Amino acid sequence: MKRAHRTAHARIWMVLGLLLPLTFLAILALRQTPPVDRPAVLIEAPAGGTPAEATQ
């Protein structure tokens, strides 16, 4: 009985060790949106810029 338990335990962990990362990576790959669907983000200078930047 002890040997069968160890074998089953090892197989279960082997399956989980392979399936969980693959599932996680598949979910991440499927939920990404293409760049054309993302709105444009305006990158602005910080409010406390240097005086040389303020005169432009």
N, C-alpha and C positions, 0 to 999 in steps of 0.2 A: 504493500500500500504506500509506503514511504517513497519508493522509487517512482511510482506512477504519478504521485503528487508533484514531485520535482520535475518530471518530464512535462506535465501539463502546465506547470507554473512557468517553466522556461519557454515553452511554445507560446503561451499567452503574452508574455512580455516581449518576445521576439516580434509577434504580430503587431502589438501596440507600438513598439519602438519603430517599426517601419511605416505603419499606417498613419499615426498621428502627425509626424512631420510632413508627410506627403499631403495629407488632408489640409493642414495649415497652409502649406505653400500653394495648393490649388485654390483655396479660398482667397488668399491674397492676390493671386493672379487674376481671378475672375472678377473681383470687385474693383479693380482699377479702371478708371475712365480714361479714354483716349485724350490726348492733349487738346484736340479741337473742341471737345465738349466742356472744357474748363473755361471759366470766365477769365478775362485778362485782369491781372493784378497790377495796379499802379505802384511802382516803387518810388517813394518820395524821400527827400533828404530829411534828416532829423531836424526837429524844430530849433534846437540850439546849435546851429551851424556856425562856422567861422565868419568873421566880417567880410572876407574876400568873396565868399559864396553869397552873402546877403546883398552885395552891390550888383550882382549880375541879374 
